[in-house]
Amino acid sequence: MTIIECLWKEACERKEQIILQDIKQNWTYAEVMTEAYLIASYMKKNFDLEAGSHLALYTNNEPFFIFAALGIQFCGYVLVPIPYSASTTEIEQNLIATDTKLVISKYAQPARLKCDIPWVTAQDLSQESLSSFESITVTNQPDPDHCAILLPTSGTTGKSKIVMLSHRNVWTNALAHGQKLGYTDQDSFLVTMPVHFSSTIVTQLISCMLCGTRMTLISLPMLPRTAFKLFERKAVTGFSAVPTQLMHFISDFHQTPNRGVFDSIEFIVVSGAAVPAKLVDKIRTVFPKADLIQTYGLTEASPRVSMMERGDRRISCGSPIRDVSIRIVDEEEKEVEGTAAGEIWVKGPNVMLGYYKNPTLTNETLVDGWLKTGDLGYWNESGCLILTGRKKNIIISGGINIYPEEIEAFLYGMREIEEVIVVGVHDDLLGEVPIAFLKGVEGCLLDIDALKKHCRLHLSSYKVPRQWRIVAEIPKTKTGKLDRASTKRLLLNELGV
């Protein structure tokens, strides 16, 4: 089936059930599908587009994104989500790189946008009308293995590294994620992450609709105090976040008079980066009844690969979701045994079709149906996946591989450190050496000599950072991850290299 066929089936069974809400309004399944069909009707009447045409969607986190995204799917077109935070130049680069034929947006076209692509606004789309939900038909759908969504990978906005996900990729991943997490029609899910993320589209919006879980969607940025109010007003039972967001929630926790609203949170899905042990303890203090679900995924895998089980207190990346296989391979691409570490390869219905217009990179990344993730990890004694880092992040010092994530995890254990990132820089003798950037906890003094001494007691000498930098903020990507590339550039500029 295609994405819209799967969701249409659910809508017909649950048509009067509320599935979506914002601050002021609720929408039932029937109303969501009606809005989507009206958008589809407008496009069909006013534009002569071929089946499979690429349509971009540019809007903030709001119900219109869901209406328009589903409208695109009704027509059998390919969705191209454009980051709302993108600059005009980045928008233009994305549109050109994806061969977009039409842009749908809640807003008027940016004045400085140069590319000549039709731009349709929500006001244009409001011209359509429909007699009833029962008059909607789902026709002319593409093959389930045809492309449904084009997504720039994290950190490559405006580049040509664009992931092609099929209908089968998306709906199987959304359903498997929802089933393993345990979404029900009694849950209320707050969407806190940008709608252009693969994890938001697949494991939140589509997954919730497949499982009957009500969603709350409001424009970003979402300040902690706004989220706290929504916990109470919308009876939120779960949400997803990256560790950076959770840090902000925890730091503002004391400003909320009604602490009881945090008790209603039953699950928190964490993606994007590993959760430091120190942060885990704080999360469990603020959200005492919530299951903390660490996940592992990547856009090329639609994105979910593995996740923890509900009720598990031991933080890991859990086990694979349904129908997904994982193998750990060594440098010779042979599968390792036991708890040995290596590169993570993934196989299943979630593995992408490939990179758009980049067959060379596609063939390098996909081998006999296996996706070479570039991530490093191992199976622990309980059979759960543990991530150790990225292949490209490895620091090779004197012929020895150093994983910066290992050093970072150790330093995170120190109470006076709020954030840390370790990068490698050139060294004439050893090739590379690790350097640490630190952001201290407010009110705590960072004693570099004491930190060095502590590291020497517990780490191999080659893992101890050769230099230390105390900074006010550590650069982050738009997805909230620590930005190694920007941090390294800052250091190189400082050193005059």
MIVO-728694 format. One record per residue (C-alpha): residue number from 1; residue in three letters; chain; x, z, y. Coordinates in Angstrom, 1 decimal, always signed. Layout:
! MIVO-728694
   n res chain      x      z      y
 NUM ala     A      X      Z      Y
...
This chain:
! MIVO-728694
   n res chain      x      z      y
   1 met     A   +0.0   +0.0   +0.0
   2 thr     A   +0.9   -0.3   +3.7
   3 ile     A   +1.1   +2.6   +6.1
   4 ile     A   -2.3   +1.8   +7.6
   5 glu     A   -3.9   +1.4   +4.2
   6 cys     A   -2.7   +4.8   +3.1
   7 leu     A   -3.9   +6.5   +6.3
   8 trp     A   -7.2   +4.5   +6.4
   9 lys     A   -8.0   +5.8   +2.9
  10 glu     A   -7.4   +9.4   +4.2
  11 ala     A   -9.5   +8.8   +7.3
  12 cys     A  -12.5   +7.5   +5.4
  13 glu     A  -12.5  +10.7   +3.3
  14 arg     A  -11.9  +13.1   +6.2
  15 lys     A  -13.5  +11.2   +9.1
  16 glu     A  -15.1  +14.2  +10.9
  17 gln     A  -12.1  +16.5  +10.4
  18 ile     A  -10.0  +17.2  +13.5
  19 ile     A   -6.5  +15.9  +12.9
  20 leu     A   -5.0  +15.7  +16.5
  21 gln     A   -5.1  +17.7  +19.7
  22 asp     A   -3.4  +18.1  +23.0
  23 ile     A   -3.9  +20.7  +25.7
  24 lys     A   -7.4  +19.5  +26.6
  25 gln     A   -8.9  +17.4  +23.8
  26 asn     A   -9.4  +17.1  +20.0
  27 trp     A   -9.6  +13.9  +18.0
  28 thr     A  -11.1  +13.5  +14.5
  29 tyr     A   -9.6  +11.1  +11.9
  30 ala     A  -12.4   +8.6  +12.9
  31 glu     A  -11.6   +8.9  +16.6
  32 val     A   -7.9   +8.4  +16.0
  33 met     A   -8.5   +5.3  +13.9
  34 thr     A  -11.1   +4.0  +16.5
  35 glu     A   -8.5   +4.3  +19.3
  36 ala     A   -5.9   +2.5  +17.2
  37 tyr     A   -8.3   -0.3  +16.2
  38 leu     A   -9.2   -0.9  +19.9
  39 ile     A   -5.5   -1.3  +20.7
  40 ala     A   -5.1   -3.7  +17.8
  41 ser     A   -8.2   -5.7  +18.9
  42 tyr     A   -6.8   -6.1  +22.5
  43 met     A   -3.4   -7.3  +21.2
  44 lys     A   -5.1   -9.8  +18.8
  45 lys     A   -7.4  -11.2  +21.6
  46 asn     A   -4.8  -11.5  +24.3
  47 phe     A   -1.5  -12.4  +22.6
  48 asp     A   -0.7  -15.1  +20.1
  49 leu     A   +1.8  -13.2  +18.0
  50 glu     A   +3.0  -14.1  +14.5
  51 ala     A   +2.5  -11.6  +11.6
  52 gly     A   +5.5   -9.3  +11.5
  53 ser     A   +6.3   -9.6  +15.2
  54 his     A   +8.3   -6.7  +16.7
  55 leu     A   +6.4   -4.6  +19.2
  56 ala     A   +8.0   -1.8  +21.2
  57 leu     A   +6.3   +1.5  +22.0
  58 tyr     A   +7.5   +3.4  +25.0
  59 thr     A   +5.8   +6.7  +25.8
  60 asn     A   +6.3  +10.5  +25.8
  61 asn     A   +5.1  +12.9  +23.2
  62 glu     A   +1.3  +12.3  +23.6
  63 pro     A   -1.6  +11.2  +21.5
  64 phe     A   -1.3   +7.7  +22.9
  65 phe     A   +1.9   +7.2  +20.8
  66 ile     A   -0.1   +7.7  +17.6
  67 phe     A   -3.0   +5.5  +18.7
  68 ala     A   -0.6   +2.6  +19.7
  69 ala     A   +1.7   +3.0  +16.7
  70 leu     A   -1.3   +2.8  +14.3
  71 gly     A   -2.7   -0.1  +16.4
  72 ile     A   +0.6   -2.0  +15.8
  73 gln     A   +0.3   -1.3  +12.0
  74 phe     A   -3.4   -2.5  +12.0
  75 cys     A   -2.1   -5.9  +13.2
  76 gly     A   +0.7   -6.1  +10.6
  77 tyr     A   +3.3   -5.9  +13.3
  78 val     A   +6.6   -4.0  +13.2
  79 leu     A   +6.9   -0.8  +15.3
  80 val     A   +9.9   -0.3  +17.5
  81 pro     A   +9.9   +3.2  +19.1
  82 ile     A  +11.9   +3.3  +22.3
  83 pro     A  +13.3   +6.8  +23.3
  84 tyr     A  +11.3   +8.1  +26.3
  85 ser     A  +14.6   +9.6  +27.6
  86 ala     A  +16.3   +6.1  +27.6
  87 ser     A  +17.6   +4.7  +30.8
  88 thr     A  +16.4   +1.3  +32.0
  89 thr     A  +19.6   -0.3  +30.7
  90 glu     A  +19.1   +1.3  +27.3
  91 ile     A  +15.5   +0.2  +27.1
  92 glu     A  +16.6   -3.3  +27.9
  93 gln     A  +19.4   -3.2  +25.2
  94 asn     A  +16.9   -1.9  +22.6
  95 leu     A  +14.3   -4.6  +23.4
  96 ile     A  +16.9   -7.4  +23.1
  97 ala     A  +18.6   -6.0  +20.0
  98 thr     A  +15.3   -5.7  +18.1
  99 asp     A  +13.9   -9.1  +19.3
 100 thr     A  +10.9   -7.4  +20.7
 101 lys     A   +7.9   -9.7  +21.6
 102 leu     A   +5.7   -7.2  +23.4
 103 val     A   +6.0   -3.7  +24.9
 104 ile     A   +3.2   -1.2  +24.8
 105 ser     A   +3.5   +1.8  +27.2
 106 lys     A   +1.5   +4.5  +28.8
 107 tyr     A   +3.3   +3.6  +32.0
 108 ala     A   +4.1   +0.7  +34.2
 109 gln     A   +7.2   -1.4  +33.5
 110 pro     A  +10.4   +0.0  +35.1
 111 ala     A  +11.2   -2.0  +38.3
 112 arg     A  +14.8   -2.8  +37.3
 113 leu     A  +14.0   -4.0  +33.8
 114 lys     A  +15.4   -7.6  +33.6
 115 cys     A  +14.3   -8.9  +30.2
 116 asp     A  +11.2  -11.1  +30.3
 117 ile     A   +9.0   -9.5  +27.7
 118 pro     A   +5.2   -8.8  +28.2
 119 trp     A   +4.5   -5.2  +29.1
 120 val     A   +1.0   -3.8  +28.3
 121 thr     A   -0.1   -0.4  +29.7
 122 ala     A   -2.7   +2.1  +28.5
 123 gln     A   -4.9   +0.9  +31.4
 124 asp     A   -4.9   -2.6  +30.1
 125 leu     A   -5.8   -1.4  +26.6
 126 ser     A   -8.8   +0.6  +27.9
 127 gln     A  -10.9   -2.6  +28.3
 128 glu     A  -11.9   -2.7  +24.6
 129 ser     A  -15.0   -1.2  +23.1
 130 leu     A  -16.2   -0.7  +19.5
 131 ser     A  -19.7   -0.1  +18.2
 132 ser     A  -18.8   +2.3  +15.4
 133 phe     A  -16.1   +3.6  +13.1
 134 glu     A  -17.9   +1.9  +10.2
 135 ser     A  -17.3   -1.5  +11.7
 136 ile     A  -13.5   -1.2  +11.4
 137 thr     A  -11.8   -3.3   +8.7
 138 val     A   -8.3   -3.3   +7.4
 139 thr     A   -7.2   -6.9   +6.8
 140 asn     A   -4.2   -9.2   +6.7
 141 gln     A   -1.8   -6.5   +5.7
 142 pro     A   +1.8   -7.4   +4.8
 143 asp     A   +3.6   -6.7   +1.5
 144 pro     A   +4.4   -3.0   +1.2
 145 asp     A   +8.1   -3.9   +0.9
 146 his     A   +8.1   -5.7   +4.2
 147 cys     A   +9.6   -4.0   +7.3
 148 ala     A   +7.2   -1.6   +9.1
 149 ile     A   +9.5   +0.2  +11.6
 150 leu     A  +12.8   -0.6  +13.3
 151 leu     A  +14.8   +2.4  +14.3
 152 pro     A  +18.2   +2.7  +16.1
 153 thr     A  +20.3   +5.3  +14.2
 154 ser     A  +21.2   +8.6  +15.9
 155 gly     A  +23.8   +8.1  +18.6
 156 thr     A  +23.6   +4.3  +18.6
 157 thr     A  +20.8   +3.6  +21.1
 158 gly     A  +21.3   +0.2  +22.5
 159 lys     A  +23.6   -0.9  +19.7
 160 ser     A  +23.0   -3.3  +16.9
 161 lys     A  +22.9   -0.6  +14.1
 162 ile     A  +19.2   -0.7  +13.7
 163 val     A  +17.5   +0.6  +10.5
 164 met     A  +14.7   -1.4   +8.8
 165 leu     A  +12.2   +0.8   +7.0
 166 ser     A   +9.5   -0.7   +4.9
 167 his     A   +5.9   +0.5   +4.5
 168 arg     A   +6.8   +1.8   +1.0
 169 asn     A   +9.8   +3.6   +2.4
 170 val     A   +7.7   +5.4   +5.0
 171 trp     A   +4.5   +6.4   +3.2
 172 thr     A   +6.3   +7.5   +0.0
 173 asn     A   +8.7   +9.6   +2.0
 174 ala     A   +5.9  +11.1   +4.2
 175 leu     A   +3.8  +12.0   +1.1
 176 ala     A   +6.8  +13.5   -0.8
 177 his     A   +7.9  +15.6   +2.2
 178 gly     A   +4.3  +16.9   +2.8
 179 gln     A   +3.8  +17.8   -0.8
 180 lys     A   +7.0  +19.7   -1.2
 181 leu     A   +6.6  +21.5   +2.1
 182 gly     A   +3.0  +22.3   +1.2
 183 tyr     A   +1.1  +21.0   +4.2
 184 thr     A   -2.6  +21.8   +3.8
 185 asp     A   -5.8  +21.2   +5.9
 186 gln     A   -5.6  +24.8   +6.9
 187 asp     A   -2.3  +24.4   +8.7
 188 ser     A   -1.8  +23.6  +12.4
 189 phe     A   +1.5  +21.9  +13.2
 190 leu     A   +3.1  +21.8  +16.6
 191 val     A   +5.2  +18.7  +17.2
 192 thr     A   +8.3  +19.8  +19.3
 193 met     A  +10.6  +16.9  +18.6
 194 pro     A  +10.6  +13.4  +20.3
 195 val     A   +8.2  +10.9  +18.7
 196 his     A  +10.8   +8.2  +18.5
 197 phe     A  +12.7  +10.2  +15.8
 198 ser     A  +12.3   +9.0  +12.2
 199 ser     A  +11.8  +12.6  +11.2
 200 thr     A   +8.9  +13.0  +13.7
 201 ile     A   +7.2   +9.8  +12.8
 202 val     A   +7.5  +10.1   +9.0
 203 thr     A   +7.7  +13.8   +8.1
 204 gln     A   +5.5  +15.1  +10.9
 205 leu     A   +2.9  +12.5  +12.2
 206 ile     A   +2.3  +10.4   +9.1
 207 ser     A   +2.9  +13.3   +6.7
 208 cys     A   +0.4  +15.5   +8.5
 209 met     A   -2.2  +12.8   +8.5
 210 leu     A   -1.7  +12.2   +4.8
 211 cys     A   -2.2  +15.9   +4.0
 212 gly     A   -5.0  +16.7   +6.5
 213 thr     A   -2.8  +19.0   +8.7
 214 arg     A   -3.9  +19.2  +12.3
 215 met     A   -1.2  +18.3  +14.8
 216 thr     A   -0.7  +19.4  +18.4
 217 leu     A   +1.1  +16.8  +20.6
 218 ile     A   +2.1  +17.4  +24.2
 219 ser     A   +4.7  +15.8  +26.5
 220 leu     A   +8.3  +16.9  +26.4
 221 pro     A  +10.4  +18.7  +27.5
 222 met     A   +8.7  +21.6  +25.8
 223 leu     A   +9.9  +24.9  +27.3
 224 pro     A  +10.0  +27.9  +25.1
 225 arg     A   +7.2  +29.6  +27.1
 226 thr     A   +5.0  +26.6  +26.7
 227 ala     A   +5.6  +26.6  +22.9
 228 phe     A   +4.8  +30.3  +22.8
 229 lys     A   +1.4  +29.8  +24.6
 230 leu     A   +0.6  +27.0  +22.1
 231 phe     A   +1.4  +29.3  +19.2
 232 glu     A   -1.5  +31.5  +20.4
 233 arg     A   -4.0  +29.0  +21.8
 234 lys     A   -3.7  +26.4  +19.1
 235 ala     A   -3.3  +28.8  +16.2
 236 val     A   +0.0  +27.2  +15.2
 237 thr     A   +1.2  +27.8  +11.6
 238 gly     A   +4.3  +25.7  +11.6
 239 phe     A   +6.7  +23.4  +13.5
 240 ser     A  +10.0  +21.6  +13.1
 241 ala     A  +13.1  +22.1  +15.2
 242 val     A  +16.8  +21.5  +15.4
 243 pro     A  +19.0  +24.6  +15.7
 244 thr     A  +19.5  +24.2  +19.4
 245 gln     A  +15.8  +24.4  +20.0
 246 leu     A  +15.6  +27.6  +17.9
 247 met     A  +18.4  +29.1  +20.0
 248 his     A  +16.3  +28.5  +23.1
 249 phe     A  +13.2  +30.0  +21.5
 250 ile     A  +15.1  +33.1  +20.5
 251 ser     A  +16.8  +33.6  +23.9
 252 asp     A  +13.3  +33.5  +25.6
 253 phe     A  +11.5  +35.6  +23.0
 254 his     A  +11.7  +38.8  +25.0
 255 gln     A   +9.7  +37.1  +27.9
 256 thr     A   +6.6  +36.9  +25.8
 257 pro     A   +4.1  +39.8  +26.2
 258 asn     A   +2.2  +39.0  +23.0
 259 arg     A   +4.8  +39.2  +20.3
 260 gly     A   +2.1  +39.0  +17.6
 261 val     A   +1.7  +35.2  +18.1
 262 phe     A   +5.0  +34.8  +16.2
 263 asp     A   +3.6  +36.4  +13.1
 264 ser     A   +1.2  +33.4  +12.7
 265 ile     A   +4.1  +31.0  +12.1
 266 glu     A   +4.3  +30.5   +8.3
 267 phe     A   +7.0  +27.8   +8.1
 268 ile     A   +9.8  +26.3  +10.3
 269 val     A  +11.3  +23.0   +9.2
 270 val     A  +14.9  +22.7  +10.3
 271 ser     A  +16.6  +19.3  +10.5
 272 gly     A  +19.5  +17.6  +12.4
 273 ala     A  +22.2  +20.2  +11.6
 274 ala     A  +22.9  +23.2   +9.4
 275 val     A  +21.6  +26.6  +10.6
 276 pro     A  +24.5  +29.1  +11.1
 277 ala     A  +24.0  +32.3   +9.2
 278 lys     A  +24.0  +34.3  +12.4
 279 leu     A  +21.1  +32.2  +13.7
 280 val     A  +19.2  +32.6  +10.5
 281 asp     A  +19.1  +36.4  +10.9
 282 lys     A  +17.8  +36.0  +14.5
 283 ile     A  +15.1  +33.5  +13.5
 284 arg     A  +13.8  +35.8  +10.8
 285 thr     A  +13.7  +38.7  +13.3
 286 val     A  +11.6  +36.6  +15.8
 287 phe     A   +9.5  +34.9  +13.1
 288 pro     A   +9.2  +37.6  +10.4
 289 lys     A   +6.6  +35.8   +8.3
 290 ala     A   +8.0  +32.3   +8.4
 291 asp     A   +9.7  +30.4   +5.6
 292 leu     A  +12.8  +28.8   +7.0
 293 ile     A  +13.0  +25.3   +5.4
 294 gln     A  +16.4  +23.7   +5.8
 295 thr     A  +16.3  +20.0   +5.1
 296 tyr     A  +18.7  +17.1   +4.7
 297 gly     A  +18.0  +13.5   +5.6
 298 leu     A  +19.1  +10.5   +7.6
 299 thr     A  +17.3   +7.6   +9.2
 300 glu     A  +18.5   +5.2   +6.5
 301 ala     A  +16.6   +7.4   +4.0
 302 ser     A  +13.3   +7.3   +5.9
 303 pro     A  +14.6  +10.2   +6.5
 304 arg     A  +13.9  +13.0   +4.0
 305 val     A  +16.3  +13.3   +1.1
 306 ser     A  +16.2  +17.0   +0.1
 307 met     A  +14.7  +20.3   +1.3
 308 met     A  +14.3  +23.9   +0.4
 309 glu     A  +11.3  +25.3   -1.5
 310 arg     A   +8.9  +27.6   +0.3
 311 gly     A   +9.8  +31.2   -0.3
 312 asp     A  +13.5  +30.6   -0.9
 313 arg     A  +15.6  +32.9   +1.2
 314 arg     A  +19.0  +31.3   +0.3
 315 ile     A  +19.8  +28.7   +3.0
 316 ser     A  +20.8  +25.4   +1.6
 317 cys     A  +19.6  +21.8   +1.8
 318 gly     A  +17.6  +22.4   -1.3
 319 ser     A  +16.8  +19.9   -4.0
 320 pro     A  +15.7  +16.2   -3.8
 321 ile     A  +12.2  +15.4   -2.9
 322 arg     A  +10.0  +13.6   -5.5
 323 asp     A  +11.4  +10.3   -6.8
 324 val     A  +14.7  +10.6   -4.9
 325 ser     A  +18.1  +10.9   -6.7
 326 ile     A  +21.4  +12.2   -5.4
 327 arg     A  +24.8  +11.8   -6.7
 328 ile     A  +28.1  +13.2   -5.5
 329 val     A  +31.1  +10.8   -5.7
 330 asp     A  +34.8  +11.1   -5.2
 331 glu     A  +37.1   +8.8   -3.2
 332 glu     A  +37.2   +6.4   -6.1
 333 glu     A  +33.3   +6.3   -6.0
 334 lys     A  +33.1   +8.0   -9.4
 335 glu     A  +30.5  +10.7   -9.9
 336 val     A  +32.0  +14.3   -9.9
 337 glu     A  +30.9  +17.1  -12.1
 338 gly     A  +29.7  +20.6  -11.6
 339 thr     A  +30.2  +22.0   -8.1
 340 ala     A  +32.9  +19.6   -7.0
 341 ala     A  +32.6  +18.2   -3.5
 342 gly     A  +32.4  +14.5   -2.5
 343 glu     A  +30.3  +11.9   -0.7
 344 ile     A  +26.5  +12.1   -1.0
 345 trp     A  +24.8   +8.9   -2.3
 346 val     A  +21.0   +8.6   -2.4
 347 lys     A  +18.7   +6.4   -4.4
 348 gly     A  +14.9   +6.1   -4.3
 349 pro     A  +11.9   +4.5   -2.7
 350 asn     A  +13.0   +6.0   +0.6
 351 val     A  +16.2   +4.0   +0.9
 352 met     A  +16.1   +1.5   +3.8
 353 leu     A  +15.8   -2.3   +3.6
 354 gly     A  +19.1   -2.5   +5.5
 355 tyr     A  +20.4   -2.8   +9.0
 356 tyr     A  +18.7   -5.4  +11.2
 357 lys     A  +20.7   -8.6  +11.6
 358 asn     A  +23.8   -6.8  +10.2
 359 pro     A  +24.2   -8.0   +6.5
 360 thr     A  +27.9   -7.0   +6.5
 361 leu     A  +27.2   -3.4   +7.3
 362 thr     A  +24.2   -3.4   +5.0
 363 asn     A  +26.3   -4.5   +2.0
 364 glu     A  +28.9   -1.9   +2.8
 365 thr     A  +26.3   +0.9   +2.9
 366 leu     A  +24.0   -0.1   +0.0
 367 val     A  +25.6   -0.4   -3.4
 368 asp     A  +23.4   -1.2   -6.4
 369 gly     A  +20.5   +0.5   -4.7
 370 trp     A  +22.5   +3.6   -3.8
 371 leu     A  +22.8   +4.5   -0.1
 372 lys     A  +26.3   +5.7   +0.9
 373 thr     A  +25.4   +8.4   +3.4
 374 gly     A  +28.9   +9.2   +4.7
 375 asp     A  +27.9  +12.9   +4.4
 376 leu     A  +30.0  +15.3   +2.3
 377 gly     A  +28.6  +18.0   +0.0
 378 tyr     A  +28.3  +19.6   -3.4
 379 trp     A  +25.8  +21.3   -5.7
 380 asn     A  +26.0  +25.1   -5.7
 381 glu     A  +25.5  +27.1   -8.8
 382 ser     A  +21.7  +27.2   -8.3
 383 gly     A  +21.5  +23.4   -8.2
 384 cys     A  +20.9  +23.2   -4.4
 385 leu     A  +22.7  +20.8   -2.1
 386 ile     A  +25.3  +22.2   +0.3
 387 leu     A  +26.6  +20.0   +3.1
 388 thr     A  +30.2  +20.4   +4.1
 389 gly     A  +30.5  +17.7   +6.8
 390 arg     A  +30.9  +14.0   +7.6
 391 lys     A  +33.6  +11.7   +6.2
 392 lys     A  +34.3  +10.4   +9.7
 393 asn     A  +34.8  +14.0  +11.1
 394 ile     A  +37.6  +14.9   +8.7
 395 ile     A  +40.8  +15.9  +10.4
 396 ile     A  +43.9  +14.8   +8.4
 397 ser     A  +46.7  +17.2   +9.2
 398 gly     A  +50.0  +16.8   +7.4
 399 gly     A  +48.2  +14.9   +4.6
 400 ile     A  +45.6  +17.7   +4.2
 401 asn     A  +41.9  +17.2   +4.8
 402 ile     A  +40.4  +19.7   +7.2
 403 tyr     A  +36.6  +19.9   +7.5
 404 pro     A  +35.7  +21.0  +11.1
 405 glu     A  +32.3  +22.2  +10.0
 406 glu     A  +34.0  +24.8   +7.8
 407 ile     A  +35.9  +26.2  +10.7
 408 glu     A  +32.8  +26.1  +12.9
 409 ala     A  +30.8  +28.0  +10.3
 410 phe     A  +33.5  +30.7  +10.2
 411 leu     A  +33.6  +31.1  +14.0
 412 tyr     A  +29.8  +31.2  +14.2
 413 gly     A  +30.0  +34.4  +12.3
 414 met     A  +31.6  +36.2  +15.3
 415 arg     A  +29.1  +38.0  +17.4
 416 glu     A  +30.7  +36.9  +20.8
 417 ile     A  +30.5  +33.2  +20.0
 418 glu     A  +27.2  +31.4  +20.8
 419 glu     A  +28.3  +27.8  +20.1
 420 val     A  +31.5  +26.2  +18.8
 421 ile     A  +32.7  +22.7  +18.0
 422 val     A  +36.0  +21.7  +16.4
 423 val     A  +37.6  +18.3  +16.8
 424 gly     A  +40.9  +16.7  +15.8
 425 val     A  +43.5  +15.4  +18.3
 426 his     A  +46.7  +13.5  +17.7
 427 asp     A  +49.9  +15.4  +16.8
 428 asp     A  +53.3  +13.7  +16.6
 429 leu     A  +54.4  +15.8  +13.6
 430 leu     A  +51.2  +16.3  +11.6
 431 gly     A  +49.1  +13.3  +12.6
 432 glu     A  +46.1  +15.5  +13.8
 433 val     A  +45.5  +19.1  +14.5
 434 pro     A  +42.2  +21.0  +15.1
 435 ile     A  +41.2  +22.2  +18.5
 436 ala     A  +38.2  +24.5  +19.2
 437 phe     A  +35.7  +24.5  +22.1
 438 leu     A  +33.8  +27.7  +22.5
 439 lys     A  +30.8  +28.8  +24.4
 440 gly     A  +30.5  +32.6  +24.6
 441 val     A  +27.4  +34.8  +24.3
 442 glu     A  +26.3  +35.8  +27.7
 443 gly     A  +27.9  +39.1  +28.7
 444 cys     A  +30.6  +38.9  +26.0
 445 leu     A  +34.3  +38.4  +26.7
 446 leu     A  +36.1  +35.9  +24.5
 447 asp     A  +39.5  +37.2  +23.6
 448 ile     A  +41.4  +34.1  +22.4
 449 asp     A  +44.3  +36.2  +21.0
 450 ala     A  +41.9  +38.3  +19.0
 451 leu     A  +40.1  +35.1  +17.7
 452 lys     A  +43.4  +33.6  +16.6
 453 lys     A  +44.4  +36.8  +14.8
 454 his     A  +41.0  +36.9  +13.0
 455 cys     A  +41.3  +33.3  +11.9
 456 arg     A  +44.8  +33.8  +10.6
 457 leu     A  +43.5  +36.7   +8.4
 458 his     A  +40.7  +34.7   +6.8
 459 leu     A  +41.6  +31.0   +7.1
 460 ser     A  +44.5  +28.9   +5.7
 461 ser     A  +47.1  +28.4   +8.5
 462 tyr     A  +46.4  +24.7   +8.8
 463 lys     A  +42.7  +25.4   +9.5
 464 val     A  +43.5  +27.7  +12.5
 465 pro     A  +42.8  +25.7  +15.7
 466 arg     A  +46.0  +24.9  +17.6
 467 gln     A  +44.3  +25.0  +20.9
 468 trp     A  +41.2  +26.8  +22.3
 469 arg     A  +39.0  +25.9  +25.2
 470 ile     A  +36.3  +28.1  +26.7
 471 val     A  +33.5  +26.0  +28.2
 472 ala     A  +30.2  +26.7  +30.0
 473 glu     A  +28.4  +24.1  +27.8
 474 ile     A  +29.2  +22.0  +24.8
 475 pro     A  +28.0  +18.4  +25.0
 476 lys     A  +25.1  +17.5  +22.8
 477 thr     A  +23.5  +14.2  +21.7
 478 lys     A  +19.9  +13.3  +22.6
 479 thr     A  +18.9  +14.7  +19.2
 480 gly     A  +20.3  +18.1  +20.0
 481 lys     A  +23.3  +17.9  +17.8
 482 leu     A  +26.8  +18.9  +18.9
 483 asp     A  +28.4  +15.7  +20.3
 484 arg     A  +31.9  +15.4  +18.8
 485 ala     A  +32.7  +12.1  +20.4
 486 ser     A  +31.9  +13.4  +24.0
 487 thr     A  +33.8  +16.6  +23.4
 488 lys     A  +36.8  +14.7  +22.2
 489 arg     A  +36.7  +12.4  +25.2
 490 leu     A  +36.6  +15.4  +27.5
 491 leu     A  +39.7  +16.9  +25.9
 492 leu     A  +41.6  +13.6  +26.0
 493 asn     A  +40.8  +13.2  +29.6
 494 glu     A  +41.9  +16.7  +30.3
 495 leu     A  +45.2  +16.0  +28.5
 496 gly     A  +45.6  +12.7  +30.3
 497 val     A  +45.6  +10.7  +27.0
